[in-house]
Amino acid sequence: MLAQPYRRYIERTDATKNMARFYALAIEPTLFGTPCLTRRWGRIGTFGQAMVHHFDREEDAVRMFLDLLRTKRARGYRPKTYVGRGALA
């Protein structure tokens, strides 16, 4: 069982390069109770591609989660900022 939920959705956009990418990470338990890291990436608005990694220990899954997040942040990915209705009023 996971000690806490691990989920992160980040985006990288650059209008001058027509770039609109997303990267999503989540650690969830499998049916057998072992941790599983799921990665999804692609162009914003599509399902993209997915890759699943299975681990015996939660610590290993969290280590990979944080390493991937650190790498993507260094490449310019940032958490999505949502501006809803009334936010500019």
C-alpha positions in Angstrom: 0.0 0.0 0.0 1.3 3.4 -0.9 2.1 5.9 1.9 0.8 8.8 -0.1 -0.5 9.4 -3.7 2.1 10.3 -6.3 0.7 12.1 -9.3 2.0 14.9 -11.5 0.9 16.5 -14.7 3.3 19.0 -16.4 3.3 20.8 -19.7 5.8 22.5 -22.0 4.5 25.0 -24.6 6.3 27.3 -27.0 4.1 29.0 -29.6 7.1 30.1 -31.7 8.0 26.4 -32.2 4.4 25.1 -32.4 5.2 23.0 -29.3 2.5 21.8 -26.9 3.6 18.8 -25.0 2.4 17.1 -21.8 4.0 14.6 -19.4 2.0 12.7 -16.7 3.4 10.5 -13.9 1.5 8.4 -11.4 2.4 5.7 -8.9 -0.5 3.3 -8.1 -0.7 -0.2 -6.6 -1.3 -3.1 -8.9 -3.9 -5.8 -8.0 -1.2 -7.7 -6.2 -0.3 -4.6 -4.1 3.1 -3.9 -5.7 3.8 -0.3 -6.8 3.5 0.6 -10.5 4.8 3.8 -12.1 2.8 4.9 -15.2 4.2 7.5 -17.6 2.2 9.2 -20.3 3.5 11.8 -22.8 2.6 13.4 -26.0 1.0 16.4 -27.7 -1.6 18.3 -25.6 -5.1 17.2 -26.6 -4.1 13.7 -27.5 -3.9 10.5 -25.4 -0.2 10.2 -26.3 2.0 7.3 -25.5 2.3 5.3 -22.3 4.9 3.2 -20.5 4.4 1.2 -17.3 7.2 0.2 -14.8 6.6 -2.4 -12.1 8.6 -2.4 -8.8 9.0 -4.6 -5.8 9.5 -1.7 -3.4 7.7 1.7 -3.2 11.0 3.5 -2.6 12.3 2.4 -6.0 9.2 3.7 -7.7 9.4 7.0 -5.9 13.1 7.4 -6.8 12.3 6.9 -10.5 9.3 9.2 -10.2 11.4 12.0 -8.8 14.3 11.5 -11.2 12.0 11.7 -14.2 10.3 14.8 -12.8 13.6 16.5 -12.2 14.7 15.7 -15.7 11.5 17.1 -17.3 11.6 20.2 -15.1 15.2 20.9 -16.3 13.9 20.6 -19.9 11.3 23.3 -19.3 8.1 21.4 -18.3 6.0 23.2 -15.7 2.8 22.4 -13.8 -0.2 23.6 -15.7 -1.6 26.9 -14.4 -5.4 27.2 -14.9 -7.1 30.5 -15.2 -10.8 30.0 -14.7 -13.7 32.3 -15.3 -13.7 35.3 -13.0 -10.0 35.0 -12.3 -9.3 38.1 -14.4 -12.3 40.1 -13.2 
